[in-house]
Amino acid sequence: MIFCMEKKHADRLQEKFPLELAGKKLLTLRIPDDYRFMDPELIELLRTKIGHHLRL
């Protein structure tokens, strides 16, 4: 599984790496990319959204 915060990130990956992404699950978390690095709020959002997919 490959996780992206925004749709534009997923689109960029699909444009640059179509062969590498073939058969892989690309998920958009719908989290705006306007947080600072290691922002505690962002970390919690990521844990919640990714944990849902990974059953953490």
N, C-alpha and C positions, 0 to 999 in steps of 0.2 A: 504494500500500500504506500502511496505517495500522498502526502498532505500538503495542501496549499492554503494560505490564509485567504486570498482573494481570487476571484475568477480570472483576473488579468494575469496572475502568476501562473495559473493552470494553462491558460491560453499560450503564454510565452513558452512554457515547457513543451507543449504539444507542437508548437511551430519549430522549435529548435531540435527536439529529440523524438520525432514521430516513431522511428524504428525502435528506439530504446524503450519507449512507453507501450509498445504493442503488447497487449495481453496483461498489462498492469492496471491496477485500480488507482485512479487519480481522483482524490476527493478534495473538494473546496469547502473549507470550514466557515466561510463567510465572516471572517474577522478582519476588520479594517486594519491595514498595515500602517497605523499611525501611532504605535506604541514605541517607547524607548526600549533599548536592549535590556533584557532581564527584568522588565517591569513586572512587579508581583501580580498585578491585575491581568496582564497578558498571560503569564504563566498559569494562573488559575483557569483562565478561559481555555487555553490549550489543553490542560489536563482534563477539563470537563468534556470538551468536544472530541478530543482524540481518545480519551478513555471510553467514551460511548462506543466508538468503533472497535476498540481493542478489548473491551470488557475488562477494564482495569478497576 
